[in-house]
């Protein structure tokens, strides 16, 4: 999202009672509040939770930190400035909530950028804490913990699919409790920047993107065959949420309507065909389409559809709980232990 046009989304769960009526118990809970920040390739997000796990604040802004990284291998000054502005805003929210423990992480764009310190150093000053640049494996592990925390064990084994801006993480749990993770260098921003010059993308561009994504995901399945043993596919992150909103006809974000919805592979294919056939401005004009996700939604949908094809998924369960929720859980409870 560009500069001052960045749109803000904040969520306060209805079941959370006003703090003023909770008395000393609420004060103690809020005194133990924790916060998680995720600086992704496409968006920068915040989750603040009370000591008992209740969500106090959840925000997402599209900052496109990874703009141009796939091509140049470097973070762009404008992208750094956009993201630092958001981190300063988040720090004010964290201070107002009297948070006692914060973990801030960065993912694909920072793994790839040769000039990562030009962002990491001022970001640490803005937040008062250093950002952890996660490996793809650690990113996947945290996403899995967050995404499956509210799901029944009847759906095991799960395959969690986190379609990010620069990479896609595929995660499952093996018999015995060990985590199997693979991070693939395809995401909505990377695919868009690498393959789509036309508006709308040409047939040749779409075919080239499909072939590239399919090749990497076929390799992932061959190299990690346990990923294909999953009974239930769970999708997380912005591409999945955006496609679900379009599928159910939401005009604005409603977590209760998106969280744990089911999205069929045939519906992802339909939406991909529709979105790839129109111009960027037409996509932006579509009801329910987030303005600054419209330019990368075709790339994201293509990645998601290919994942479902490669891993034989007829549908996926949508989870609005993800890496932020996994980080918060570990701040409150400690790292999950393998069973």
Residue frames as qw, qx, qy, qz and C-alpha x, y, z in Angstrom:
[[0.000, 0.888, 0.460, 0.000, 0.00, 0.00, 0.00],
 [0.485, 0.439, 0.001, 0.756, 1.43, 3.33, -0.98],
 [0.168, 0.220, -0.269, 0.922, 2.31, 5.89, 1.68],
 [0.275, 0.034, 0.404, -0.872, -0.65, 7.90, 3.00],
 [0.668, 0.027, -0.362, -0.649, -3.06, 5.76, 1.01],
 [0.272, 0.072, -0.940, 0.191, -2.35, 2.78, 3.25],
 [0.626, -0.426, -0.252, -0.603, -5.57, 1.46, 4.67],
 [0.086, -0.323, 0.776, -0.535, -5.86, 0.41, 8.26],
 [0.722, -0.271, -0.512, -0.380, -7.78, -2.56, 9.54],
 [0.065, -0.322, 0.730, -0.600, -8.27, -3.08, 13.28],
 [0.641, -0.284, -0.634, -0.325, -10.26, -5.83, 14.94],
 [0.212, -0.287, 0.665, -0.656, -11.63, -6.02, 18.47],
 [0.286, -0.181, -0.928, -0.156, -13.44, -9.26, 19.22],
 [0.486, -0.502, -0.212, -0.683, -17.03, -8.90, 20.41],
 [0.804, -0.385, -0.452, 0.018, -16.57, -11.53, 23.12],
 [0.486, 0.058, -0.402, 0.774, -13.91, -9.43, 24.85],
 [0.272, -0.831, -0.482, 0.049, -15.71, -7.58, 27.67],
 [0.105, 0.893, -0.116, 0.422, -14.85, -3.95, 28.45],
 [0.563, 0.191, -0.578, 0.559, -11.71, -3.77, 30.55],
 [0.166, -0.423, 0.299, -0.839, -13.31, -1.37, 33.01],
 [0.784, -0.316, 0.009, -0.533, -15.75, -4.01, 34.29],
 [0.841, 0.122, -0.518, 0.097, -13.22, -6.77, 34.78],
 [0.627, -0.769, 0.099, -0.079, -11.76, -5.40, 37.98],
 [0.341, -0.729, 0.580, 0.129, -8.41, -6.52, 39.28],
 [0.782, 0.051, 0.600, 0.160, -8.51, -9.77, 37.29],
 [0.601, 0.749, 0.214, 0.177, -8.70, -7.83, 33.99],
 [0.024, -0.952, 0.304, -0.005, -6.01, -5.43, 35.13],
 [0.593, -0.468, 0.636, 0.157, -3.69, -8.32, 35.90],
 [0.763, 0.348, 0.513, 0.182, -4.50, -9.90, 32.53],
 [0.424, 0.890, 0.063, 0.157, -3.86, -6.73, 30.59],
 [0.299, -0.855, 0.416, 0.082, -0.70, -6.07, 32.60],
 [0.619, -0.255, 0.697, 0.256, 0.63, -9.28, 31.08],
 [0.671, 0.690, 0.133, -0.239, -0.27, -8.25, 27.51],
 [0.555, -0.263, 0.576, 0.539, 2.03, -9.38, 24.72],
 [0.490, 0.747, -0.028, -0.449, 2.43, -8.30, 21.10],
 [0.679, 0.004, 0.595, 0.429, 3.56, -9.86, 17.83],
 [0.324, 0.774, -0.149, -0.523, 4.59, -8.03, 14.66],
 [0.746, 0.143, 0.568, 0.316, 5.09, -9.64, 11.26],
 [0.157, 0.728, -0.286, -0.602, 6.95, -7.66, 8.58],
 [0.756, 0.235, 0.596, 0.135, 6.10, -9.60, 5.44],
 [0.377, 0.055, 0.516, 0.767, 6.91, -9.02, 1.80],
 [0.038, -0.537, -0.567, -0.624, 3.45, -7.59, 1.14],
 [0.425, -0.760, -0.238, -0.431, 1.96, -6.54, 4.48],
 [0.217, 0.274, -0.638, 0.686, 2.96, -5.49, 7.98],
 [0.614, -0.490, -0.487, -0.382, 0.75, -6.81, 10.76],
 [0.051, -0.366, 0.610, -0.701, 0.25, -6.48, 14.51],
 [0.666, -0.439, -0.558, -0.227, -1.48, -8.61, 17.15],
 [0.081, -0.399, 0.574, -0.710, -1.80, -7.52, 20.78],
 [0.676, -0.326, -0.629, -0.202, -3.22, -10.08, 23.20],
 [0.515, -0.678, 0.261, -0.454, -4.06, -9.96, 26.89],
 [0.132, -0.474, 0.846, -0.208, -2.37, -12.31, 29.31],
 [0.637, 0.097, 0.698, -0.312, -5.30, -14.72, 29.05],
 [0.387, 0.086, 0.782, 0.481, -5.01, -14.83, 25.26],
 [0.315, 0.785, 0.498, -0.191, -7.89, -12.48, 24.39],
 [0.467, 0.379, 0.294, 0.742, -7.28, -10.37, 21.31],
 [0.141, -0.703, -0.277, 0.640, -6.98, -6.69, 22.20],
 [0.292, 0.793, -0.163, -0.509, -5.93, -5.34, 18.82],
 [0.692, 0.082, 0.609, 0.379, -5.25, -6.83, 15.39],
 [0.271, 0.832, -0.068, -0.479, -4.08, -4.70, 12.46],
 [0.710, 0.129, 0.514, 0.464, -2.87, -5.16, 8.91],
 [0.241, 0.857, -0.084, -0.449, -1.42, -2.61, 6.49],
 [0.845, 0.374, 0.221, 0.313, -0.12, -3.34, 3.02],
 [0.227, -0.869, 0.238, 0.369, 3.33, -1.76, 2.91],
 [0.836, 0.538, -0.034, 0.100, 4.92, -3.85, 0.12],
 [0.451, -0.765, 0.411, 0.206, 8.28, -4.00, 1.87],
 [0.664, -0.140, 0.643, 0.356, 9.48, -6.53, -0.70],
 [0.561, 0.795, 0.149, -0.176, 8.64, -4.44, -3.77],
 [0.457, 0.814, -0.359, -0.012, 11.35, -5.02, -6.37],
 [0.498, -0.595, 0.631, -0.023, 13.40, -7.41, -4.23],
 [0.870, 0.164, 0.461, 0.068, 12.94, -10.35, -6.61],
 [0.627, 0.748, 0.056, 0.208, 14.35, -8.25, -9.46],
 [0.199, 0.851, -0.324, 0.363, 17.05, -6.21, -7.74],
 [0.744, -0.096, -0.545, 0.375, 17.86, -8.17, -4.60],
 [0.236, 0.045, -0.362, 0.901, 17.51, -4.96, -2.59],
 [0.055, -0.719, -0.620, 0.310, 14.89, -3.21, -0.49],
 [0.243, 0.604, 0.273, 0.708, 13.73, 0.07, -2.00],
 [0.147, 0.053, -0.388, 0.908, 13.96, 3.31, 0.04],
 [0.466, -0.229, -0.133, -0.844, 10.26, 4.11, -0.40],
 [0.770, -0.239, -0.560, -0.189, 9.27, 0.63, 0.78],
 [0.508, -0.066, -0.593, 0.621, 11.52, 0.94, 3.82],
 [0.077, -0.124, 0.215, -0.966, 9.99, 4.31, 4.71],
 [0.625, -0.266, -0.357, -0.641, 6.40, 3.04, 4.31],
 [0.769, -0.229, -0.594, 0.062, 7.08, 0.11, 6.59],
 [0.371, -0.002, -0.497, 0.785, 8.94, 2.13, 9.21],
 [0.302, -0.256, 0.004, -0.918, 6.00, 4.58, 9.37],
 [0.764, -0.291, -0.419, -0.395, 3.70, 1.65, 10.12],
 [0.686, -0.110, -0.594, 0.406, 6.04, 0.23, 12.75],
 [0.090, 0.148, -0.341, 0.924, 6.07, 3.60, 14.51],
 [0.576, -0.275, -0.162, -0.752, 2.26, 3.54, 14.54],
 [0.821, -0.199, -0.531, -0.070, 2.28, -0.01, 15.91],
 [0.469, 0.054, -0.564, 0.678, 4.76, 0.95, 18.60],
 [0.247, -0.252, 0.185, -0.917, 2.37, 3.66, 19.81],
 [0.779, -0.242, -0.301, -0.493, -0.40, 1.05, 20.04],
 [0.757, -0.040, -0.588, 0.283, 1.91, -1.32, 21.93],
 [0.205, 0.167, -0.459, 0.848, 2.87, 1.40, 24.40],
 [0.472, -0.272, 0.005, -0.838, -0.77, 2.35, 24.96],
 [0.860, -0.189, -0.374, -0.290, -1.62, -1.28, 25.73],
 [0.445, -0.685, 0.524, -0.239, 1.16, -1.57, 28.36],
 [0.940, 0.217, -0.261, -0.030, 2.60, -4.61, 26.60],
 [0.580, -0.698, 0.419, 0.029, 5.26, -6.44, 28.60],
 [0.562, -0.236, 0.707, 0.359, 6.70, -8.70, 25.90],
 [0.571, 0.697, -0.075, -0.426, 7.07, -8.14, 22.15],
 [0.598, -0.147, 0.656, 0.436, 8.39, -10.30, 19.37],
 [0.470, 0.741, -0.085, -0.471, 8.81, -8.79, 15.92],
 [0.683, -0.059, 0.650, 0.327, 9.70, -10.96, 12.93],
 [0.385, 0.648, -0.307, -0.581, 10.51, -10.50, 9.27],
 [0.846, 0.136, 0.515, -0.033, 10.22, -13.04, 6.49],
 [0.801, 0.356, 0.356, 0.324, 10.97, -13.57, 2.81],
 [0.339, 0.904, -0.002, 0.262, 11.92, -10.05, 1.68],
 [0.305, -0.856, 0.406, -0.098, 14.44, -9.68, 4.51],
 [0.846, -0.181, 0.466, 0.184, 15.85, -13.15, 3.87],
 [0.728, 0.477, 0.341, 0.354, 16.53, -12.17, 0.26],
 [0.180, 0.971, 0.018, 0.158, 17.58, -8.51, 0.44],
 [0.716, 0.221, -0.258, 0.610, 21.29, -7.73, 0.33],
 [0.087, 0.417, -0.230, 0.875, 20.67, -4.44, 2.16],
 [0.547, -0.550, -0.624, -0.095, 18.45, -5.87, 4.92],
 [0.455, -0.346, -0.424, 0.702, 20.29, -3.89, 7.66],
 [0.019, 0.160, 0.128, 0.979, 19.06, -0.64, 6.08],
 [0.555, -0.461, -0.364, -0.589, 15.62, -1.65, 7.30],
 [0.741, -0.342, -0.555, 0.160, 16.42, -3.82, 10.32],
 [0.422, -0.027, -0.376, 0.824, 18.50, -1.20, 12.13],
 [0.203, -0.195, 0.046, -0.958, 15.96, 1.67, 12.03],
 [0.668, -0.342, -0.507, -0.426, 13.13, -0.82, 12.65],
 [0.640, -0.249, -0.599, 0.413, 14.81, -1.91, 15.89],
 [0.145, 0.014, -0.263, 0.954, 15.05, 1.74, 16.94],
 [0.419, -0.264, -0.274, -0.825, 11.38, 2.35, 16.10],
 [0.770, -0.329, -0.469, -0.280, 10.19, -0.67, 18.07],
 [0.386, -0.685, 0.498, -0.366, 12.75, -0.82, 20.86],
 [0.780, -0.191, 0.595, -0.029, 13.44, -4.45, 19.99],
 [0.005, -0.409, 0.741, 0.533, 15.30, -6.24, 17.22],
 [0.823, 0.266, -0.061, -0.498, 13.44, -8.04, 14.46],
 [0.595, -0.212, 0.766, 0.123, 14.07, -11.75, 14.04],
 [0.504, 0.441, -0.494, -0.554, 14.56, -12.66, 10.38],
 [0.804, -0.084, 0.525, -0.267, 12.88, -16.05, 10.34],
 [0.089, -0.202, 0.886, 0.409, 14.00, -18.97, 8.26],
 [0.558, -0.036, -0.477, -0.678, 11.31, -20.45, 6.07],
 [0.514, -0.161, -0.837, 0.098, 11.17, -23.45, 8.41],
 [0.135, -0.243, -0.602, 0.748, 10.60, -21.30, 11.51],
 [0.346, 0.088, -0.110, -0.927, 8.03, -19.20, 9.67],
 [0.586, -0.091, -0.674, -0.441, 6.15, -22.35, 8.73],
 [0.395, -0.185, -0.822, 0.365, 6.29, -23.79, 12.24],
 [0.051, 0.226, 0.414, -0.880, 4.80, -20.65, 13.78],
 [0.459, 0.060, -0.332, -0.822, 2.14, -20.43, 11.08],
 [0.528, -0.136, -0.822, -0.164, 1.15, -24.03, 11.75],
 [0.224, -0.235, -0.738, 0.591, 0.80, -23.44, 15.46],
 [0.225, 0.228, 0.179, -0.930, -1.41, -20.41, 14.94],
 [0.468, 0.086, -0.507, -0.718, -3.50, -21.85, 12.10],
 [0.580, -0.140, -0.787, -0.156, -4.41, -25.14, 13.80],
 [0.036, 0.136, -0.671, 0.728, -4.83, -23.90, 17.38],
 [0.517, 0.097, 0.352, -0.774, -8.64, -23.87, 17.18],
 [0.661, 0.221, -0.525, -0.488, -9.14, -26.84, 14.86],
 [0.893, -0.237, 0.251, -0.287, -10.38, -30.28, 15.89],
 [0.306, -0.467, 0.809, 0.184, -7.91, -33.16, 15.94],
 [0.740, 0.338, 0.567, -0.127, -10.39, -35.00, 13.72],
 [0.551, 0.821, -0.053, -0.140, -8.92, -33.12, 10.77],
 [0.311, -0.679, 0.631, 0.209, -5.38, -34.36, 11.40],
 [0.518, -0.335, 0.068, 0.784, -2.99, -34.49, 9.74],
 [0.249, 0.914, 0.192, -0.256, -3.26, -30.92, 8.50],
 [0.599, 0.185, 0.231, 0.744, -1.28, -29.31, 5.71],
 [0.058, -0.862, -0.215, 0.456, -0.99, -25.59, 6.44],
 [0.548, 0.432, 0.336, 0.632, -0.41, -23.45, 3.35],
 [0.190, -0.800, -0.147, 0.550, 0.84, -19.91, 3.97],
 [0.549, 0.565, 0.326, 0.523, 0.85, -17.97, 0.69],
 [0.320, -0.699, -0.098, 0.632, 2.97, -14.91, 1.38],
 [0.322, 0.885, -0.084, -0.326, 4.32, -12.15, -0.79],
 [0.210, 0.719, -0.641, -0.166, 7.70, -13.70, -1.53],
 [0.153, 0.218, -0.964, 0.028, 7.38, -17.31, -0.42],
 [0.787, -0.239, -0.206, -0.530, 4.87, -20.03, 0.35],
 [0.135, -0.373, 0.855, -0.333, 5.30, -22.27, 3.38],
 [0.797, -0.095, -0.464, -0.375, 3.90, -25.81, 3.45],
 [0.108, -0.411, 0.744, -0.515, 3.76, -27.39, 6.91],
 [0.819, -0.263, -0.379, -0.342, 2.48, -30.61, 8.44],
 [0.437, -0.563, 0.622, -0.326, 3.08, -32.64, 11.61],
 [0.549, 0.241, -0.788, -0.139, 4.41, -36.15, 11.30],
 [0.852, -0.389, -0.335, -0.106, 3.55, -39.16, 13.42],
 [0.715, -0.197, -0.324, 0.588, 5.36, -38.58, 16.71],
 [0.182, -0.902, -0.269, 0.285, 4.89, -34.83, 16.58],
 [0.441, -0.315, 0.290, 0.789, 7.86, -33.63, 14.55],
 [0.355, 0.784, 0.143, -0.488, 7.24, -30.74, 12.14],
 [0.595, 0.172, 0.551, 0.560, 7.77, -31.10, 8.40],
 [0.145, 0.868, 0.124, -0.458, 8.22, -27.72, 6.69],
 [0.572, 0.156, 0.416, 0.690, 9.24, -26.61, 3.23],
 [0.087, 0.783, 0.107, -0.606, 9.48, -23.00, 2.07],
 [0.591, 0.390, 0.534, 0.463, 9.06, -22.41, -1.66],
 [0.183, -0.377, 0.068, 0.905, 10.17, -19.13, -3.28],
 [0.049, -0.399, -0.605, -0.687, 6.82, -18.30, -4.87],
 [0.033, -0.526, -0.595, 0.607, 4.33, -15.77, -3.51],
 [0.319, 0.814, 0.483, -0.053, 1.85, -13.21, -4.77],
 [0.011, 0.923, -0.179, -0.339, 4.37, -10.36, -5.12],
 [0.374, -0.438, 0.703, 0.417, 7.24, -12.46, -6.50],
 [0.484, 0.348, 0.764, 0.247, 5.05, -14.15, -9.15],
 [0.268, 0.899, 0.319, -0.134, 3.48, -10.83, -10.17],
 [0.078, -0.872, 0.320, 0.362, 6.79, -9.00, -10.51],
 [0.408, -0.334, 0.762, 0.376, 8.53, -11.86, -12.31],
 [0.338, 0.231, 0.856, 0.316, 5.86, -12.88, -14.82],
 [0.206, 0.763, 0.613, 0.004, 3.10, -10.30, -15.30],
 [0.227, -0.174, 0.156, 0.945, 3.85, -7.29, -17.48],
 [0.131, -0.356, -0.607, -0.698, 0.49, -7.14, -19.25],
 [0.199, 0.219, 0.556, -0.777, -2.67, -5.57, -17.87],
 [0.851, -0.392, 0.284, -0.202, -4.39, -7.94, -17.73],
 [0.409, -0.455, 0.751, 0.247, -1.71, -10.66, -17.83],
 [0.567, 0.393, -0.512, -0.511, -1.39, -12.31, -21.21],
 [0.977, -0.040, -0.036, -0.207, -2.06, -15.98, -21.77],
 [0.736, 0.399, -0.426, 0.343, 1.65, -16.57, -22.33],
 [0.031, -0.551, 0.518, -0.654, 2.50, -14.83, -19.04],
 [0.763, -0.305, 0.262, -0.506, -0.03, -16.92, -17.14],
 [0.971, 0.147, -0.190, -0.015, 1.24, -20.15, -18.71],
 [0.506, 0.495, -0.510, 0.489, 4.83, -19.30, -17.84],
 [0.315, -0.496, 0.472, -0.657, 3.88, -18.49, -14.25],
 [0.914, -0.149, 0.087, -0.366, 1.87, -21.71, -13.89],
 [0.879, 0.288, -0.342, 0.164, 4.74, -23.80, -15.25],
 [0.249, 0.534, -0.545, 0.597, 7.25, -22.19, -12.88],
 [0.520, -0.397, 0.411, -0.635, 5.05, -22.51, -9.79],
 [0.963, -0.001, -0.055, -0.265, 4.03, -26.06, -10.71],
 [0.725, 0.396, -0.488, 0.281, 7.64, -27.12, -11.15],
 [0.024, 0.474, -0.596, 0.647, 8.66, -25.82, -7.72],
 [0.678, -0.249, 0.339, -0.603, 5.64, -27.35, -5.98],
 [0.948, 0.154, -0.254, -0.119, 6.07, -30.70, -7.74],
 [0.512, 0.430, -0.592, 0.449, 9.63, -30.65, -6.46],
 [0.310, -0.419, 0.500, -0.692, 8.40, -29.85, -2.96],
 [0.891, -0.106, 0.091, -0.432, 6.02, -32.79, -3.01],
 [0.872, 0.282, -0.384, 0.109, 8.70, -35.15, -4.31],
 [0.344, 0.457, -0.577, 0.583, 11.21, -33.96, -1.73],
 [0.226, -0.127, 0.647, -0.717, 8.80, -33.98, 1.20],
 [0.362, -0.192, -0.806, -0.428, 6.29, -36.80, 0.43],
 [0.178, -0.371, -0.785, 0.463, 4.80, -36.58, 3.94],
 [0.172, 0.230, 0.080, -0.955, 3.20, -33.26, 2.96],
 [0.456, 0.002, -0.581, -0.674, 0.89, -35.18, 0.63],
 [0.318, -0.210, -0.914, 0.140, -0.40, -37.38, 3.47],
 [0.151, 0.068, 0.390, -0.906, -2.50, -34.57, 4.96],
 [0.106, 0.504, 0.857, -0.020, -6.21, -35.13, 5.41],
 [0.047, 0.914, 0.390, -0.103, -7.12, -31.42, 5.58],
 [0.471, 0.300, 0.067, 0.827, -5.53, -28.41, 3.86],
 [0.222, -0.835, -0.358, 0.355, -5.62, -25.15, 5.84],
 [0.459, 0.539, 0.162, 0.688, -4.98, -21.84, 4.09],
 [0.350, -0.751, -0.266, 0.493, -3.74, -18.70, 5.83],
 [0.325, -0.306, 0.188, 0.875, -2.68, -15.13, 4.97],
 [0.230, 0.489, 0.064, -0.839, -3.96, -12.33, 2.77],
 [0.275, 0.158, -0.709, -0.630, -4.44, -14.09, -0.56],
 [0.183, -0.273, -0.945, 0.013, -6.63, -16.75, 1.05],
 [0.040, 0.519, 0.545, -0.657, -8.66, -14.17, 2.98],
 [0.217, 0.409, -0.212, -0.860, -9.14, -11.98, -0.09],
 [0.289, 0.016, -0.819, -0.495, -10.35, -14.86, -2.27],
 [0.126, -0.383, -0.881, 0.246, -12.71, -16.01, 0.46],
 [0.125, 0.500, 0.288, -0.807, -14.20, -12.52, 0.76],
 [0.312, 0.288, -0.476, -0.770, -14.81, -12.46, -3.00],
 [0.227, -0.091, -0.948, -0.203, -16.26, -15.96, -2.94],
 [0.121, -0.503, -0.797, 0.311, -18.83, -15.25, -0.22],
 [0.076, 0.719, 0.428, 0.543, -19.63, -11.75, -1.49],
 [0.428, -0.680, -0.321, 0.501, -18.35, -9.67, 1.43],
 [0.279, 0.889, 0.098, 0.350, -18.10, -5.95, 0.78],
 [0.053, -0.788, 0.466, -0.398, -15.83, -5.39, 3.78],
 [0.402, 0.243, -0.845, 0.255, -13.76, -7.62, 6.02],
 [0.735, -0.427, 0.117, -0.514, -15.67, -9.70, 8.58],
 [0.024, 0.454, -0.879, 0.141, -13.43, -12.12, 10.43],
 [0.574, 0.012, 0.699, -0.425, -16.34, -14.21, 11.66],
 [0.791, 0.491, 0.101, -0.352, -17.45, -14.84, 8.05],
 [0.521, 0.664, -0.534, -0.041, -13.96, -15.71, 6.80],
 [0.160, -0.484, 0.816, -0.273, -12.43, -17.66, 9.71],
 [0.390, -0.022, 0.912, -0.126, -12.94, -21.42, 9.21],
 [0.692, 0.507, 0.019, -0.513, -14.89, -20.96, 5.98],
 [0.708, -0.021, 0.644, 0.289, -14.29, -23.58, 3.31],
 [0.318, 0.721, -0.276, -0.550, -12.97, -22.58, -0.10],
 [0.894, 0.215, 0.393, 0.025, -13.28, -25.11, -2.93],
 [0.469, -0.251, 0.530, 0.660, -10.54, -25.64, -5.50],
 [0.311, 0.546, 0.644, 0.436, -13.10, -25.10, -8.25],
 [0.078, -0.954, -0.279, 0.077, -13.95, -21.72, -6.72],
 [0.411, -0.655, 0.298, 0.560, -10.29, -20.69, -6.60],
 [0.437, 0.101, 0.658, 0.605, -10.00, -21.66, -10.29],
 [0.163, 0.788, 0.551, 0.222, -13.12, -19.64, -11.15],
 [0.213, -0.936, -0.070, 0.272, -11.88, -16.57, -9.31],
 [0.484, -0.406, 0.455, 0.627, -8.43, -16.84, -10.89],
 [0.379, 0.383, 0.653, 0.532, -9.96, -16.95, -14.36],
 [0.012, 0.903, 0.420, 0.087, -12.20, -13.96, -13.63],
 [0.341, -0.863, 0.069, 0.366, -9.49, -11.84, -12.03],
 [0.515, -0.269, 0.523, 0.624, -6.86, -12.63, -14.66],
 [0.374, 0.514, 0.641, 0.429, -9.23, -11.63, -17.47],
 [0.005, -0.946, -0.292, -0.138, -9.73, -8.01, -16.38],
 [0.368, 0.628, -0.250, 0.638, -7.52, -4.97, -15.89],
 [0.362, -0.069, -0.599, 0.711, -6.11, -3.81, -12.59],
 [0.232, -0.082, 0.136, -0.960, -8.63, -0.98, -12.38],
 [0.691, -0.187, -0.438, -0.543, -11.48, -3.41, -12.99],
 [0.638, -0.162, -0.701, 0.274, -10.19, -5.67, -10.24],
 [0.164, -0.011, -0.448, 0.879, -9.94, -2.71, -7.88],
 [0.421, -0.129, -0.097, -0.893, -13.53, -1.73, -8.68],
 [0.590, -0.198, -0.755, -0.206, -14.84, -5.17, -7.73],
 [0.585, -0.633, 0.060, -0.503, -16.89, -5.21, -4.54],
 [0.896, -0.434, 0.097, 0.003, -14.90, -6.61, -1.62],
 [0.814, 0.306, -0.099, 0.485, -11.51, -6.27, -3.32],
 [0.475, -0.741, -0.009, 0.474, -8.88, -4.55, -1.18],
 [0.379, 0.912, -0.077, -0.136, -7.51, -1.72, -3.31],
 [0.064, 0.796, -0.601, -0.043, -3.83, -2.40, -2.77],
 [0.592, -0.182, 0.785, 0.025, -4.06, -6.18, -3.03],
 [0.738, 0.564, 0.225, -0.296, -5.68, -6.08, -6.47],
 [0.406, 0.761, -0.475, -0.175, -2.35, -5.89, -8.32],
 [0.047, 0.437, -0.895, 0.076, -1.02, -9.12, -6.77],
 [0.716, -0.013, 0.489, -0.499, -4.21, -11.16, -6.29],
 [0.845, 0.413, -0.233, -0.246, -3.83, -12.98, -9.62],
 [0.388, 0.511, -0.733, 0.224, -0.35, -14.16, -8.65],
 [0.328, -0.267, 0.726, -0.543, -1.58, -15.23, -5.22],
 [0.827, 0.159, 0.230, -0.488, -4.58, -17.10, -6.63],
 [0.734, 0.481, -0.467, -0.110, -2.36, -18.87, -9.14],
 [0.135, 0.422, -0.821, 0.360, -0.04, -20.08, -6.37],
 [0.529, -0.099, 0.605, -0.587, -2.96, -21.22, -4.19],
 [0.862, 0.295, -0.025, -0.412, -4.68, -23.09, -7.01],
 [0.604, 0.488, -0.630, 0.034, -1.45, -24.85, -7.93],
 [0.150, -0.337, 0.802, -0.470, -0.91, -25.93, -4.32],
 [0.722, 0.074, 0.423, -0.543, -4.39, -27.47, -4.27],
 [0.820, 0.439, -0.264, -0.255, -3.73, -29.25, -7.57],
 [0.397, 0.514, -0.736, 0.190, -0.33, -30.59, -6.59],
 [0.078, -0.179, 0.841, -0.504, -1.50, -31.80, -3.18],
 [0.263, -0.277, -0.877, -0.291, -4.83, -33.20, -4.40],
 [0.034, 0.312, 0.592, -0.742, -6.96, -30.81, -2.35],
 [0.038, 0.579, 0.704, 0.410, -10.58, -30.39, -3.39],
 [0.226, -0.886, -0.187, -0.360, -11.02, -27.60, -0.81],
 [0.437, 0.169, -0.526, 0.710, -9.27, -25.86, 2.03],
 [0.397, -0.773, -0.464, 0.171, -10.25, -24.58, 5.45],
 [0.228, 0.722, -0.074, 0.649, -9.56, -20.86, 5.83],
 [0.611, -0.550, -0.388, 0.418, -7.84, -19.80, 9.05],
 [0.087, 0.906, -0.014, 0.414, -7.49, -16.16, 10.05],
 [0.624, -0.717, 0.303, 0.065, -5.18, -17.31, 12.85],
 [0.793, 0.537, -0.180, 0.223, -1.63, -17.58, 11.58],
 [0.648, 0.242, -0.383, 0.612, 1.98, -16.71, 12.37],
 [0.143, -0.550, 0.242, -0.786, 0.98, -13.82, 14.66],
 [0.805, -0.416, -0.002, -0.424, -1.17, -16.16, 16.73],
 [0.918, 0.024, -0.304, 0.254, 1.65, -18.70, 16.85],
 [0.361, 0.419, -0.370, 0.747, 4.05, -16.05, 18.13],
 [0.437, -0.521, 0.165, -0.715, 1.56, -14.85, 20.75],
 [0.930, -0.265, -0.188, -0.169, 0.97, -18.41, 21.92],
 [0.791, 0.111, -0.353, 0.487, 4.69, -18.88, 22.47],
 [0.071, 0.498, -0.292, 0.813, 5.04, -15.57, 24.27],
 [0.629, -0.445, 0.116, -0.627, 2.24, -16.61, 26.64],
 [0.954, -0.198, 0.089, -0.205, 2.88, -20.34, 26.96],
 [0.402, -0.546, 0.689, 0.254, 6.35, -21.11, 25.65],
 [0.338, 0.366, -0.710, -0.498, 7.33, -23.13, 22.56],
 [0.907, -0.011, -0.017, -0.421, 5.10, -26.07, 21.70],
 [0.354, -0.442, 0.824, 0.017, 6.58, -29.44, 22.61],
 [0.526, 0.189, -0.709, -0.431, 6.50, -32.34, 20.21],
 [0.799, -0.248, 0.276, -0.473, 4.20, -35.07, 21.43]]
